[in-house]
Amino acid sequence: MRYRTLGDSGLLVSVVGLGCNNFGRRLDVAGTRAVVDAAIDEGITLLDTAESYGGQGASELALGEVLKGRRDKVVLATKFGGADMGYGPTAGAKGSRSYIKVAVEKSLTRLKTDYIDLYQLHAPDPVTPIDETIAALDDLVTEGKVRYLGHSNLSGWQIADAAHTAASTGRTSFVSAQNHWSLLERGAEREVVPAARHFGVGVLPFFPLANGLLTGKVRKGQDIPANSRLAEPRRAGYVTDAKLDKVEALIAWGQEQGVSILEIAIGGLAAQPACSSVIAGATSPEQVKANAAAGEWEPTEDQLAAIDTIVPPPGGGR
């Protein structure tokens, strides 16, 4: 496994991270333990969860249980403010000082730890001024409850605004931006990635496998497997001929290069500017091992240019 610093911080993370959205939902504690065991064995250090994952803190609860005695083996990342957690109106808006004070204590308790390595704002809060959010998070860093700060789902201008606000007020800056990004859906490269690069923020792509399309399990002219997330009603219409044409082209090119579609999806994304760690979910140890292995592929400049030809980024070039 390769490791990188997260943005301009000193926090080292594995190039392949483990998304923990399945914990407490599709996987019980035993299943969670098997996946986390495999991740640690493969050298994956970044484990990314959220207070809302699994439903009402279930993912954090499962992680807290399976990380007993080995908390120091992982970089534990969680998020707040992405969904209604039932804390009540007195907790305030999800980016407010009052909400953050409640949410961090709840997460620390569920995770059975006294510190969080990376604490992330899950989504922009249209009510709370960003300076209030940053000030409250800065307090957590000072108190030692949180070591680094990140955000998720912010636009390019919001990333710039947050960076400027932290710098101008002397508060702790965000070091990571978690956004939707895959080689099949490269919209983040229009504004998010340039903003992150400019302000020294490392990008943590989620949905890097395009909901499974970049695993090669769904091919043109074939039915979607019944057990695939792409078969879920809420993803109806996601699979299109245009996307499948790109997948087929990537598979064909990969065969010429001697690399799999999974290696292209993970290793190719990890090679993009500003990408610090590719967060991929897993429901089995085998998936963890495959994702970790895929992250070892390091494309050449010529190979990256070829990928850009097949799945062009916004503007047509890197």
ABEGO torsion letter per residue (X at the ends): XBBBBBEABABBBBABBBBAAABGAABBAAAAAAAAAAAAAAGBABBBBBAABGEGGAAAAAAAAAABGAAAABBBBBBBGABBAGAEAAAEBAABAAAAAAAAAAAAAAAGBABBABBBBABBBAABBAAAAAAAAAAAAAAGABABBBBBGBBAAAAAAAAAAAAAAGBBBBABBBBBBBAABAAAAAAAAAAAAAAGBBBBBBGAAGGGAAAGABBBGBBBBAABAAABAAABGABBAAAAAAAAAAAAAAAAAGBBAAAAAAAAAAABBGBABBBBBBABAAAAAAAAAAAABBBBAAAAAAAAAABBBBGGBX
